[in-house]
Each structure stands twice: as structure tokens, then as C-alpha cells.
Amino acid sequence: MSAFWSSALLGADPSSEPVSLDEAAEQAAGAAGWVEENWSTWLNTGLRIALILVIALVLRMLVRRALTRLIARMNRSAQSVEGTALGGLLVNAERRRQRSEAIGSVLRSIASFLILGTAGLMILGAFKIDLAPLLASAGVAGVAIGFGARNLVTDFLSGVFMIMEDQYGVGDSIDAGVASGEVIEVGLRVTKLRGDNGEIWYVRNGEIKRIGNLSQGWATSAVDVTVRSSEDLDQVSAVISEVAEGIAKADPWNEQLWGPVEVLGLTEVLLDSMTLRVAAKTMPGKSLGVERELRWRLKRAFDAAGIRIVGGLPQQQTEEATADPTAAMAAPSAYASTTSPQSVAASPITPPANLAK
């Protein structure tokens, strides 16, 4: 019975030949010695793996918390100018939120990948696993994936740099080359634009080679005024100055104008007309409205001052042109003369005398 239980405890088949107590004790002593010899190695490896995991998790938590605080500080610095007149134009809440979330998400993902990936490699090294073939295989796979998905990688990297450099944001009117319109969403791979006719454009970030942002800084309103060359330039300039003072004091144009309306001078002088250019700095995206209002006010002011704009009603003629007495006469015909070549060619040919008989 004791031999049976000894063989059962040592994993032997009960149906095989029984093992004596001496053999069982020898095998147990060997197993205990093997465990005792490797116990320190197991403990060292386990403690090393646990230390690696603890350090990696703590470091990941600290880095993510630091990035979150950095993004929150960026938002607070943007909110400090939000109450100013310029801050309301340059700082958009939705734009700031999306930009902060995108930057924070990218940085946190990169930090987590680097920290946890390094920890995983260190854990494999603790198990005495050769990492050279694994790293070589991962490098080859990365090259293959990068070559096959190069467009996706290009879109992703372009989106990251566009967001980090704040090239445009939600609410901006941009010209991206392949499409233009108002930005309604900024992503790491695709930017969504609302066109002038209401259509939505999905533009891949990798396809954007140039960006013209119409909502950053200031815009320019320019109006060309063409009058007759006989008009007095001093009077025209005085009328334009009066219109400029009026529009600068009227609501809401006083907020949309970021500079005085100036007469830049003559841009073209012809025999019957001359063109003056009027320009002013405006809020981004408000230049067209200011131009329309300037044209409206200039037209009314010129009509009140008696200044005629070229292209208006034509001047009435003081004298009627005398009628030409030969205007109703038809041109003389070449067939009126019997000796003209046309009459000779059209007359019948007289047959010879012998044929008449």
C-alpha cells in the first residue's frame, strides 16, 4: 500500500511495477533539491517582472497625468484672451477642444506604446528569450506594413503636424487646393469642409499640399471706383473721406473695420475715365460685406455730389445728327449700262448665218 501511494504521489502509473520506499525517497530528495536550486532564480525573475510592471504602470500614469495637465494649461492660456476683442475671433471653444483632445490623445497613445512596449521587451529578456530574431521579424513586418499603408501613414503624420502647428481649426475658412470651405471637423486622417453650396468635402490630410487660411489675422476690403477723367480729384477724395468717416462710426461696421478706410490713389488713368482704389483692413471673413456696404455708400454719396461714375446713364445728345439723303437710295446696278462686262456676258449669243439657213 505504501508503495502504491508513493508511486501515485510521484506521478507513476499504478499498474506498473511498484516502487520501493528507498527509490521514492531518492526521487523526492532529487525533486526537492531541484526546486531548492532553482528557487532563487524563480524568485529573482518574478521580482524582476513585478518590478518592471510596477515601474511601467507608474511611469505611464505619471506621463499621462503630465500630458493632461499640459493640455489643460494650454486651454487656460487660451481662455485668458477669450474675453478680449481679438480673443473672441482667434480662439474658438470647439476648435480649442478638438485640437486639445487630438493632441492629448496622440501624445498619450505614443507614450503608452513606448512605455508598455519597452516593458514587454524587458519581461521577455528576463525569461532569457533571445530578442534579436523577434526584433528583426518586427522590423521586416513594420517595413512591409508601412510600405503597403504609406498613404495612411502620410495622412496620419500630416494630420498630427497640422493639429500641432494649429494651421487651421473648426470654424476657419480655408482653401486647401483640392477643396475650399469652412472647416467643420479636424481629424488625424481626414478634414471635413463645408463648401459654399452646402456640400461636405472629405479631404485626406496627405493630399493637402498648401493651405490658405482666410480666418487668421485680418482681411482686406478693396473697392475700385471709376469716374470720368474730367472730375475733380480733390472733390472725389473729399466725398470718399466723408463716406469712410460715416461707415467707421456706424454699427456693425465699426467692429468689423480694423483700420481706417484709405484712398490708395489712382490705379488707372484713361482718356475718358480714371480709377481710384479704396481699401481697409477688416475682420477675417467680413471683407465681402464691407465691400458691398462701401459700394452702396459711395454710389449714394457720388449721386448726391453730382459725380458721375463711368458705366452709368449715358449723356443726352444736344444736337440730333442730320439725316443722310442718300441713305435710302439703292446702290447702282452693273446691268444698267449695256456696255458693261456684266451686261455683255448676260446677253444671248447670235447664231452664225449658215446655221440659220
Backbone hydrogen bonds, N-H to C=O, Kabsch-Sander energy under -0.5 kcal/mol:
donor,donor_aa,acceptor,acceptor_aa,energy
5,W,1,M,-2.4
6,S,2,S,-2.1
7,S,3,A,-2.4
8,A,4,F,-2.2
9,L,5,W,-2.5
10,L,6,S,-1.8
11,G,8,A,-1.0
12,A,7,S,-3.1
16,S,13,D,-1.6
24,A,20,S,-2.3
25,A,21,L,-2.4
26,E,22,D,-2.1
27,Q,23,E,-2.6
28,A,24,A,-2.5
29,A,25,A,-2.3
30,G,26,E,-2.1
31,A,27,Q,-2.5
32,A,28,A,-2.6
33,G,29,A,-2.2
34,W,30,G,-2.3
35,V,31,A,-2.4
36,E,32,A,-2.4
37,E,33,G,-2.3
38,N,34,W,-1.9
39,W,35,V,-1.2
40,S,36,E,-0.5
42,W,38,N,-2.6
43,L,39,W,-2.7
44,N,40,S,-2.5
45,T,41,T,-2.7
46,G,42,W,-2.9
47,L,43,L,-2.7
48,R,44,N,-2.2
49,I,45,T,-2.5
50,A,46,G,-2.7
51,L,47,L,-2.5
52,I,48,R,-2.4
53,L,49,I,-2.5
54,V,50,A,-2.5
55,I,51,L,-2.6
56,A,52,I,-2.5
57,L,53,L,-2.7
58,V,54,V,-2.5
59,L,55,I,-2.7
60,R,56,A,-2.5
61,M,57,L,-2.3
62,L,58,V,-2.4
63,V,59,L,-2.5
64,R,60,R,-2.4
65,R,61,M,-2.1
66,A,62,L,-2.5
67,L,63,V,-2.4
68,T,64,R,-2.2
69,R,65,R,-2.3
70,L,66,A,-2.2
71,I,67,L,-2.4
72,A,68,T,-2.3
73,R,69,R,-2.3
74,M,70,L,-2.0
75,N,71,I,-2.0
76,R,72,A,-2.2
77,S,73,R,-2.3
78,A,74,M,-1.7
79,Q,75,N,-2.2
80,S,76,R,-1.1
81,V,78,A,-0.9
82,E,79,Q,-0.8
84,T,81,V,-0.8
88,G,84,T,-1.3
89,L,86,L,-0.9
90,L,86,L,-2.1
91,V,87,G,-2.2
92,N,90,L,-0.6
96,R,92,N,-3.1
97,R,93,A,-2.4
98,Q,94,E,-2.6
99,R,95,R,-2.3
100,S,96,R,-2.4
101,E,97,R,-2.7
102,A,98,Q,-2.5
103,I,99,R,-2.6
104,G,100,S,-2.8
105,S,101,E,-2.5
106,V,102,A,-2.4
107,L,103,I,-2.6
108,R,104,G,-2.6
109,S,105,S,-2.2
110,I,106,V,-2.5
111,A,107,L,-2.5
112,S,108,R,-2.6
113,F,109,S,-2.4
114,L,110,I,-2.4
115,I,111,A,-2.5
116,L,112,S,-2.5
117,G,113,F,-2.0
118,T,114,L,-2.2
119,A,115,I,-2.2
120,G,116,L,-2.4
121,L,117,G,-2.0
122,M,118,T,-2.1
123,I,119,A,-2.1
124,L,120,G,-2.2
125,G,121,L,-2.1
126,A,122,M,-1.6
127,F,123,I,-1.1
128,K,125,G,-1.5
129,I,124,L,-1.8
131,L,129,I,-0.5
134,L,130,D,-0.5
135,L,131,L,-2.9
136,A,132,A,-2.4
137,S,133,P,-2.6
138,A,134,L,-2.5
139,G,135,L,-2.3
140,V,136,A,-2.3
141,A,137,S,-2.6
142,G,138,A,-2.5
143,V,139,G,-2.2
144,A,140,V,-2.4
145,I,141,A,-2.7
146,G,142,G,-2.7
147,F,143,V,-2.4
148,G,144,A,-2.3
149,A,145,I,-2.5
150,R,147,F,-0.8
153,V,149,A,-2.3
154,T,150,R,-2.6
155,D,151,N,-2.5
156,F,152,L,-2.3
157,L,153,V,-2.7
158,S,154,T,-2.5
159,G,155,D,-2.3
159,G,188,L,-0.6
160,V,156,F,-2.2
161,F,157,L,-2.2
162,M,158,S,-2.3
163,I,159,G,-2.1
164,M,160,V,-2.5
165,E,161,F,-2.3
166,D,163,I,-0.6
167,Q,162,M,-2.0
171,G,183,V,-2.8
172,D,169,G,-1.9
174,I,172,D,-0.6
174,I,181,G,-2.5
175,D,212,G,-2.1
176,A,174,I,-0.5
176,A,179,A,-2.4
178,V,176,A,-1.6
181,G,174,I,-2.2
182,E,194,R,-2.5
183,V,172,D,-3.0
184,I,192,K,-2.4
185,E,192,K,-1.2
187,G,185,E,-0.5
187,G,190,V,-1.3
191,T,203,V,-2.9
192,K,185,E,-2.3
193,L,201,W,-2.7
194,R,182,E,-2.9
195,G,193,L,-0.6
195,G,199,E,-3.7
198,G,195,G,-1.3
201,W,193,L,-3.2
201,W,199,E,-0.5
203,V,191,T,-2.8
203,V,201,W,-0.7
204,R,202,Y,-0.5
205,N,189,R,-2.3
207,E,204,R,-1.4
208,I,205,N,-0.9
209,K,207,E,-0.8
212,G,175,D,-2.1
213,N,211,I,-0.7
214,L,173,S,-3.4
214,L,212,G,-0.7
218,W,216,Q,-0.5
219,A,282,T,-2.1
221,S,280,A,-2.9
222,A,220,T,-0.6
223,V,278,V,-3.4
225,V,223,V,-0.5
225,V,276,L,-3.4
226,T,224,D,-0.5
227,V,225,V,-0.6
227,V,274,M,-2.5
228,R,308,R,-1.2
229,S,272,D,-0.5
231,E,228,R,-1.6
233,L,231,E,-0.6
236,V,232,D,-2.3
237,S,233,L,-2.7
238,A,234,D,-2.1
239,V,235,Q,-2.3
240,I,236,V,-2.2
241,S,237,S,-2.2
242,E,238,A,-2.0
243,V,239,V,-2.1
244,A,240,I,-2.4
245,E,241,S,-2.2
246,G,242,E,-1.9
247,I,243,V,-2.4
248,A,244,A,-1.7
249,K,245,E,-0.8
249,K,246,G,-0.5
250,A,246,G,-0.8
254,N,250,A,-2.1
255,E,252,P,-1.1
256,Q,252,P,-1.3
257,L,253,W,-1.9
258,W,256,Q,-0.5
258,W,281,K,-2.7
259,G,281,K,-0.8
262,E,260,P,-0.6
262,E,279,A,-2.7
264,L,262,E,-0.8
264,L,277,R,-2.4
265,G,277,R,-0.8
267,T,275,T,-2.6
268,E,275,T,-1.1
270,L,273,S,-3.3
274,M,227,V,-2.5
275,T,268,E,-2.8
276,L,225,V,-3.1
277,R,265,G,-2.2
278,V,223,V,-3.1
279,A,262,E,-2.3
280,A,221,S,-1.7
282,T,219,A,-2.7
283,M,256,Q,-2.0
286,K,283,M,-1.9
290,V,286,K,-1.8
291,E,287,S,-2.3
292,R,288,L,-2.2
293,E,289,G,-2.0
294,L,290,V,-2.4
295,R,291,E,-2.4
296,W,292,R,-2.2
297,R,293,E,-2.4
298,L,294,L,-2.8
299,K,295,R,-2.3
300,R,296,W,-1.8
301,A,297,R,-2.4
302,F,298,L,-2.6
303,D,299,K,-2.1
304,A,300,R,-2.0
305,A,301,A,-1.8
306,G,302,F,-0.8
306,G,303,D,-0.5
307,I,302,F,-2.5
308,R,306,G,-0.6
310,V,226,T,-1.6
312,G,309,I,-1.5
327,A,324,D,-1.6
329,M,326,T,-0.6
336,A,333,S,-1.1
337,S,334,A,-0.6
340,S,337,S,-0.9
344,V,340,S,-2.3
345,A,341,P,-2.3
346,A,342,Q,-1.4
347,S,343,S,-1.1
356,A,352,P,-0.8
357,K,353,A,-1.1
